[in-house]
Amino acid sequence: MTAEEIKTSVKKNRNWAVLGVALGVVLIGGYVGVTFMMTPARPAVSSASTEEVVDYVMNPRGLARLTDIEQRRFLENWHQRISSDEPTRQELTTYLRGLNDKDRKEFVNTMVVRLKNIMVADSKQFKQLPANEQNDFVFNKTEEFAEQRAFLEEIARIFESDLPDPSKLRDWIFRITTPQERELIEPYFAALQRAAESRKKLERARDAASVEPEDA
């Protein structure tokens, strides 16, 4: 091959390389652009409509893309609004009862998966703590766990007989966990139940102590 042929070959290969890089940039840019357009904006729970919030929860690029802490905060804020605002509760009831069976099951499954992820994250944190700190951690989590159950009970009331008993949250979660996740969750869940019983006993004792004896 002559020097001129080599130069021509190098130039041709360089042109193809430049074209390949340019095409790659266009494809990546297009993918990023499409992904961005398909990712819904996070609704403001305090003012968003029920349809906006439910769509965001069910969208694979919505709530599921947030961190565990952000998901937890989002669901807590939503439950607080539903619990404290009767028009919002009625709007949620009307909207969810209007869903077809497929969307209804998808919504419930999505909610349980989100709660499962929160449970797994808490279980990991619990396992990493020293033994003398685990009791305080799990005791403080009992109120949050009660809120999660209350949220499911709210949804169960809307769906009436379509859902299993919300008091069996453990069974709901365990049906969608791997053996490794169940091994991680079991000790945390058992500790959580013990802490919940301890909290109830303390509250009953406090209530009893606050009752003044009747005059003889």
Contacts in CASP RR format, 6 or more apart in sequence:
PFRMAT RR
TARGET T0000
AUTHOR 0000-0000-0000
METHOD contacts of the structure
MODEL  1
MTAEEIKTSVKKNRNWAVLGVALGVVLIGGYVGVTFMMTPARPAVSSAST
EEVVDYVMNPRGLARLTDIEQRRFLENWHQRISSDEPTRQELTTYLRGLN
DKDRKEFVNTMVVRLKNIMVADSKQFKQLPANEQNDFVFNKTEEFAEQRA
FLEEIARIFESDLPDPSKLRDWIFRITTPQERELIEPYFAALQRAAESRK
KLERARDAASVEPEDA
1 9 0 8 1.000
35 61 0 8 1.000
38 61 0 8 1.000
39 61 0 8 1.000
39 62 0 8 1.000
39 65 0 8 1.000
40 55 0 8 1.000
40 56 0 8 1.000
40 59 0 8 1.000
40 61 0 8 1.000
40 62 0 8 1.000
42 56 0 8 1.000
42 62 0 8 1.000
42 66 0 8 1.000
42 74 0 8 1.000
43 52 0 8 1.000
43 53 0 8 1.000
43 56 0 8 1.000
45 53 0 8 1.000
45 74 0 8 1.000
45 77 0 8 1.000
45 78 0 8 1.000
45 81 0 8 1.000
46 77 0 8 1.000
46 81 0 8 1.000
48 56 0 8 1.000
49 91 0 8 1.000
50 88 0 8 1.000
50 91 0 8 1.000
50 92 0 8 1.000
50 95 0 8 1.000
51 95 0 8 1.000
53 78 0 8 1.000
54 92 0 8 1.000
54 95 0 8 1.000
54 96 0 8 1.000
54 107 0 8 1.000
56 62 0 8 1.000
56 63 0 8 1.000
57 63 0 8 1.000
57 107 0 8 1.000
57 110 0 8 1.000
57 111 0 8 1.000
57 114 0 8 1.000
58 103 0 8 1.000
58 106 0 8 1.000
58 107 0 8 1.000
58 110 0 8 1.000
63 71 0 8 1.000
63 74 0 8 1.000
63 110 0 8 1.000
63 114 0 8 1.000
64 71 0 8 1.000
64 110 0 8 1.000
64 114 0 8 1.000
66 74 0 8 1.000
68 117 0 8 1.000
68 118 0 8 1.000
68 121 0 8 1.000
71 114 0 8 1.000
71 117 0 8 1.000
71 118 0 8 1.000
72 118 0 8 1.000
75 114 0 8 1.000
75 115 0 8 1.000
75 148 0 8 1.000
75 151 0 8 1.000
76 144 0 8 1.000
76 147 0 8 1.000
79 147 0 8 1.000
79 150 0 8 1.000
79 151 0 8 1.000
79 154 0 8 1.000
81 88 0 8 1.000
82 88 0 8 1.000
82 89 0 8 1.000
82 92 0 8 1.000
82 151 0 8 1.000
82 154 0 8 1.000
83 89 0 8 1.000
83 150 0 8 1.000
83 154 0 8 1.000
89 154 0 8 1.000
92 158 0 8 1.000
93 158 0 8 1.000
96 104 0 8 1.000
96 107 0 8 1.000
96 155 0 8 1.000
96 158 0 8 1.000
96 159 0 8 1.000
97 158 0 8 1.000
97 159 0 8 1.000
99 107 0 8 1.000
104 159 0 8 1.000
104 162 0 8 1.000
108 155 0 8 1.000
108 159 0 8 1.000
108 162 0 8 1.000
108 163 0 8 1.000
109 176 0 8 1.000
111 151 0 8 1.000
111 152 0 8 1.000
111 155 0 8 1.000
112 152 0 8 1.000
112 172 0 8 1.000
112 173 0 8 1.000
112 176 0 8 1.000
113 176 0 8 1.000
115 148 0 8 1.000
115 152 0 8 1.000
115 169 0 8 1.000
115 172 0 8 1.000
115 173 0 8 1.000
116 173 0 8 1.000
116 176 0 8 1.000
116 177 0 8 1.000
116 181 0 8 1.000
118 148 0 8 1.000
119 173 0 8 1.000
119 185 0 8 1.000
119 188 0 8 1.000
119 189 0 8 1.000
120 177 0 8 1.000
120 181 0 8 1.000
120 184 0 8 1.000
120 185 0 8 1.000
122 141 0 8 1.000
122 188 0 8 1.000
123 184 0 8 1.000
123 185 0 8 1.000
123 187 0 8 1.000
123 188 0 8 1.000
123 189 0 8 1.000
124 184 0 8 1.000
125 137 0 8 1.000
126 134 0 8 1.000
126 137 0 8 1.000
126 138 0 8 1.000
126 187 0 8 1.000
126 188 0 8 1.000
126 191 0 8 1.000
127 184 0 8 1.000
127 187 0 8 1.000
127 188 0 8 1.000
129 137 0 8 1.000
134 191 0 8 1.000
135 191 0 8 1.000
135 195 0 8 1.000
138 188 0 8 1.000
138 191 0 8 1.000
138 192 0 8 1.000
138 194 0 8 1.000
138 195 0 8 1.000
139 195 0 8 1.000
139 198 0 8 1.000
139 199 0 8 1.000
141 192 0 8 1.000
141 195 0 8 1.000
142 192 0 8 1.000
142 195 0 8 1.000
142 196 0 8 1.000
142 199 0 8 1.000
143 199 0 8 1.000
145 192 0 8 1.000
145 196 0 8 1.000
146 196 0 8 1.000
148 169 0 8 1.000
149 166 0 8 1.000
149 167 0 8 1.000
149 169 0 8 1.000
152 163 0 8 1.000
152 166 0 8 1.000
152 169 0 8 1.000
152 172 0 8 1.000
153 166 0 8 1.000
155 163 0 8 1.000
155 166 0 8 1.000
156 163 0 8 1.000
156 165 0 8 1.000
156 166 0 8 1.000
164 171 0 8 1.000
164 172 0 8 1.000
170 189 0 8 1.000
173 185 0 8 1.000
174 182 0 8 1.000
174 185 0 8 1.000
177 185 0 8 1.000
END
